[in-house]
Protein backbone atom coordinates (compact mmCIF):
# COMPACT_ATOMS: atom_id res chain seq x y z
CA UNK A 1 0.00 0.00 0.00
CA UNK A 2 1.37 3.38 -1.03
CA UNK A 3 1.07 6.47 1.11
CA UNK A 4 -0.19 9.69 -0.46
CA UNK A 5 2.62 12.02 -1.50
CA UNK A 6 3.02 15.05 0.74
CA UNK A 7 3.56 17.79 -1.88
CA UNK A 8 0.72 17.35 -4.34
CA UNK A 9 -1.17 20.44 -5.50
CA UNK A 10 -3.88 20.79 -2.86
CA UNK A 11 -2.91 17.47 -1.29
CA UNK A 12 -4.60 14.11 -1.74
CA UNK A 13 -8.35 13.76 -2.23
CA UNK A 14 -10.53 11.23 -0.45
CA UNK A 15 -13.17 9.51 -2.60
CA UNK A 16 -16.46 8.62 -0.92
CA UNK A 17 -18.79 5.87 -2.14
CA UNK A 18 -21.18 8.58 -3.38
CA UNK A 19 -18.37 9.84 -5.60
CA UNK A 20 -17.58 6.35 -6.87
CA UNK A 21 -21.25 5.75 -7.69
CA UNK A 22 -21.55 9.04 -9.57
CA UNK A 23 -18.37 8.25 -11.52
CA UNK A 24 -19.42 4.68 -12.35
CA UNK A 25 -23.01 5.42 -13.37
CA UNK A 26 -23.53 7.45 -16.55
CA UNK A 27 -27.19 7.83 -15.56
CA UNK A 28 -26.34 9.47 -12.21
CA UNK A 29 -27.28 13.17 -12.25
CA UNK A 30 -23.81 14.04 -10.90
CA UNK A 31 -21.91 11.77 -13.30
CA UNK A 32 -20.61 14.50 -15.60
CA UNK A 33 -19.25 16.71 -12.79
CA UNK A 34 -17.86 13.76 -10.78
CA UNK A 35 -16.22 12.20 -13.82
CA UNK A 36 -14.73 15.58 -14.84
CA UNK A 37 -13.39 16.10 -11.31
CA UNK A 38 -11.83 12.62 -11.31
CA UNK A 39 -10.21 13.17 -14.72
CA UNK A 40 -8.84 16.55 -13.58
CA UNK A 41 -7.40 15.03 -10.39
CA UNK A 42 -5.78 12.17 -12.30
CA UNK A 43 -4.36 14.58 -14.90
CA UNK A 44 -2.93 16.71 -12.06
CA UNK A 45 -1.44 13.55 -10.53
CA UNK A 46 -3.33 14.04 -7.28
CA UNK A 47 -3.34 10.93 -5.09
CA UNK A 48 -6.81 9.54 -4.55
CA UNK A 49 -7.57 7.78 -1.28
CA UNK A 50 -10.53 5.60 -0.36
CA UNK A 51 -11.19 2.90 2.21
CA UNK A 52 -12.09 -0.75 2.09
CA UNK A 53 -15.37 0.15 3.85
CA UNK A 54 -16.30 2.50 1.01
CA UNK A 55 -15.26 -0.06 -1.56
CA UNK A 56 -17.62 -2.50 0.18
CA UNK A 57 -20.44 0.09 0.15
CA UNK A 58 -19.88 0.81 -3.52
CA UNK A 59 -19.80 -2.90 -4.41
CA UNK A 60 -23.01 -3.56 -2.48
CA UNK A 61 -24.91 -0.68 -4.09
CA UNK A 62 -23.75 -1.53 -7.62
CA UNK A 63 -24.49 -5.23 -7.02
CA UNK A 64 -28.09 -4.58 -5.99
CA UNK A 65 -28.77 -1.78 -8.50
CA UNK A 66 -27.02 -3.10 -11.61
CA UNK A 67 -25.86 -6.68 -11.06
CA UNK A 68 -22.99 -9.03 -10.42
CA UNK A 69 -20.84 -8.20 -13.44
CA UNK A 70 -21.07 -4.43 -12.87
CA UNK A 71 -20.23 -4.84 -9.19
CA UNK A 72 -17.17 -6.93 -10.05
CA UNK A 73 -16.13 -4.38 -12.64
CA UNK A 74 -16.43 -1.60 -10.04
CA UNK A 75 -14.11 -3.51 -7.71
CA UNK A 76 -11.61 -4.05 -10.52
CA UNK A 77 -11.71 -0.42 -11.70
CA UNK A 78 -11.28 1.09 -8.24
CA UNK A 79 -9.01 -1.50 -6.65
CA UNK A 80 -6.91 -1.96 -9.76
CA UNK A 81 -6.31 1.71 -10.38
CA UNK A 82 -2.77 2.92 -9.91
CA UNK A 83 -4.22 6.28 -8.87
CA UNK A 84 -6.06 5.07 -5.77
CA UNK A 85 -4.62 4.27 -2.35
CA UNK A 86 -6.90 1.75 -0.64
CA UNK A 87 -6.80 2.20 3.14
CA UNK A 88 -7.83 -0.55 5.54
CA UNK A 89 -9.14 0.97 8.78
CA UNK A 90 -7.16 0.30 11.96
CA UNK A 91 -8.19 0.11 15.60
CA UNK A 92 -7.15 3.75 15.87
CA UNK A 93 -9.48 4.67 13.01
CA UNK A 94 -12.27 2.72 14.74
CA UNK A 95 -11.73 4.60 18.01
CA UNK A 96 -11.61 7.93 16.20
CA UNK A 97 -14.79 7.02 14.27
CA UNK A 98 -16.59 6.42 17.56
CA UNK A 99 -15.39 9.87 18.68
CA UNK A 100 -16.79 11.40 15.49
CA UNK A 101 -20.14 9.66 16.07
CA UNK A 102 -20.24 11.00 19.63
CA UNK A 103 -19.25 14.51 18.51
CA UNK A 104 -21.92 14.54 15.78
CA UNK A 105 -24.56 12.64 17.76
CA UNK A 106 -27.33 14.96 16.55
CA UNK A 107 -26.61 13.90 12.94
CA UNK A 108 -27.41 10.62 11.16
CA UNK A 109 -23.76 9.82 10.35
CA UNK A 110 -22.92 6.26 9.29
CA UNK A 111 -20.03 4.35 10.78
CA UNK A 112 -18.45 4.16 7.30
CA UNK A 113 -18.55 7.96 7.03
CA UNK A 114 -17.21 8.43 10.56
CA UNK A 115 -14.37 6.05 9.74
CA UNK A 116 -13.74 8.05 6.57
CA UNK A 117 -13.47 11.22 8.67
CA UNK A 118 -10.98 9.48 10.95
CA UNK A 119 -8.87 8.29 8.01
CA UNK A 120 -8.97 11.72 6.43
CA UNK A 121 -7.84 13.39 9.65
CA UNK A 122 -5.05 10.86 10.17
CA UNK A 123 -3.76 11.50 6.63
CA UNK A 124 -4.43 15.27 6.79
CA UNK A 125 -6.83 15.13 3.87
CA UNK A 126 -9.29 18.02 3.67
CA UNK A 127 -10.97 17.49 0.27
CA UNK A 128 -13.42 14.80 -0.71
CA UNK A 129 -14.78 13.74 -4.07
CA UNK A 130 -18.28 12.84 -3.07
CA UNK A 131 -21.80 14.13 -2.70
CA UNK A 132 -22.50 13.25 0.92
CA UNK A 133 -23.14 16.47 2.88
CA UNK A 134 -22.00 14.65 6.05
CA UNK A 135 -18.42 15.39 4.98
CA UNK A 136 -19.17 19.13 4.89
CA UNK A 137 -20.89 18.84 8.28
CA UNK A 138 -17.67 17.31 9.64
CA UNK A 139 -15.63 20.21 8.20
CA UNK A 140 -14.28 18.71 4.97
CA UNK A 141 -14.47 20.30 1.52
CA UNK A 142 -16.66 18.66 -1.12
CA UNK A 143 -15.17 19.14 -4.57
CA UNK A 144 -18.31 17.95 -6.43
CA UNK A 145 -21.63 19.58 -5.76
N, C-alpha and C positions, 0 to 999 in steps of 0.2 A: 504494500500500500504506500503510495506516494503522499507526501505532505504538500499542501499548497505552498507555492513560492511566496516569499515575503514581499517582493517588490513589484507586484503586478499593478497595472494602472487601476486604481480603485480597489485593489485587493480581490481576493476570491469571492465568488458568488455562490450562495447556497441555493439548491434547486429543491423546491417543495413538490410533493406529489401533484398538487394542483397545476404547477408549471409543467411537469412531465405530461399530465393528461392533456393540457392545452397544446403542447408541442406535438404529441402523438396523434391527436384527433383533428383531422382537417375540418370536421364539422363543428368543432368547438368554437364558440363565438369569440374566444380570445386567441385562437390558433395563429392568426396572421401576426399579431403583436408579440406573442410568446416565441414563435418561430424566428421572427426577425431579431428579437433580443438574444436568443440563443446563438444565431448565426453571427451577430455582432460580437458577442463575448468570445466565441471560438476564434473569429478572425483577429480579435485583439489579444488572443492567447491568454485569456483570463481563465484561471483554474476554476472548475465547477466542482462543487462538493454536494453530496447527498448522503443519506444514511440508508442502511439496510432496512430500517423500519419503513421509510418512505418508498423504497423499492418494493417492499411487500405490499404496501397500500396501493401503489400504482398497479402492480401485477393483479391484485384482487379485483380492483375496479375494472381494469381492461378485460380480465377473464369473464366477469359477470355481465359486462356491457357488450363485448364484441366477440369473445370466444377464446378458445385454447390457443390457437395459432397466433393470434394477435398478442395475447398475454406473453407467450414465449418470445415473440419478436421484441416486445417492449423490454423484457429482461436482457435479451441479447444486445439491443441497441444501447441501453443505458449502461449495463454492466461491462459491455465490451468496448465502450468508448475510451479512447486514450485521453479524453478531455475531462473525464469525471473521476474524482476521488471518492470512493465508496467507504464511508465511515461506519464501523460497527460500534454501537454504543457500549460504554464501559459502566462499571459500578458507579464511577464518579458522575457520569452523565445521568444515570438513573437518579442518584441523590439530588443532583441539580434540577432535574426535571420535576421531582417532587416539590422542591423549593419553588419552582416556577408555578406549579399548580396551586400551591398555598398562597403565593403572592397574588395570583390572578384568580382567586377563588370565587369572584363574582362573575367570571366569564366561563363560557362553555369551551374550554381549551382541552384538546385531546392529549393523551399521553405522548403520542407520536410528535405532535407539535411542540409540547413542552421539552421533549428530548431534543428536538431540532434546535430549540432556543439554547439549550445547554451546550450542544455541540458548537453552535455558532459562537457563543460566548467564549468557549474554550479555545476556539481557533481564531478569535477576533474577527469574525465575519459580521459585517453590518448590512449587506445587501442580500436580497432573496429574489430569485426568479420564481414567482408564484402569485397566486390570486387570493390567497387566504388572508383576510384582514387581521387574523390573530397575530400574525407576524408584526404588523404595524402597531397593534395594541401592546405588544411586548417591546416596542421601540426599535424595530428593524425597518429597513427601507425596502419597500416593494418596487421592483424595477419594471413590472408589467402591471398595468391597471385596466 
